[in-house]
Amino acid sequence: MKYIITVQHPQSQHHVNGMVGSWTDWHLTEKGLSQAQAIANHLSEVIPSDCSLAIYSSDLKRTKETTQIIEKSFDVKPMYLKSLRERNLGKCCGKSVKWLKENMEKEEFTIDDQLFSDAESRRDVWERLIPTYHSIMQAEEEWIIIVSHGDLLAVWNAMFLNLSVEFLNQADIFGYAGGISYMYVDKKGKHIIKQVSDLSQLEND
């Protein structure tokens, strides 16, 4: 059995200031830091203390700050990976969402469309994630925590279910900021997503 828990980082500055997230390096808000602690407390109750565990995280500030709080509950050194970053939206990074909407070069209809000429498409994100996905799935640890971003984790969910990248043209499995998803591979090798974007640990925030 392999158990995988994905964590979508909680409230970041870009969630409240009208700016684009993407590869812009925003910190968590005070509320986000409190939410990250609630996530850490919850995971410490869910994950057995004597299990083998690995923690993987995007290397952007908002995910690193989330992971640094989570790791205090476990004696594990996280691995920070650029491949787990949110989708790169190119020239609109550092700009407002309003600017993005007023200046986008192409509206997205398919996984190959790019908002801007220097932005990643969702297919690009898929291709970026594939090597990391296989590395994580082949890791020897029984329990895995992945801390990342909404769009990246939606791609992960489809990949985990052995769907094709073209699935993302028709449907998505998205979560919410601060959401925890639980999935596992059973003894027969079947991939099962048990719960998507649970927010119960944030009920008091």
Secondary structure, DSSP 8 states (H G I E B T S, - for coil): -EEEEEEE---BGGGTSSB--TTS---B-HHHHHHHHHHHHHHHHHS-TTS-EEEEEESSHHHHHHHHHHGGGSS---EEEGGGS----GGGTTSBHHHHHHH-SS---STT--SSTTS--HHHHHHHHHHHHHHHHT-S-SEEEEEE-HHHHHHHHHHHTT--GGGGGT------TT-EEEEEE-TT--EEEEEEEE-GGGTT-
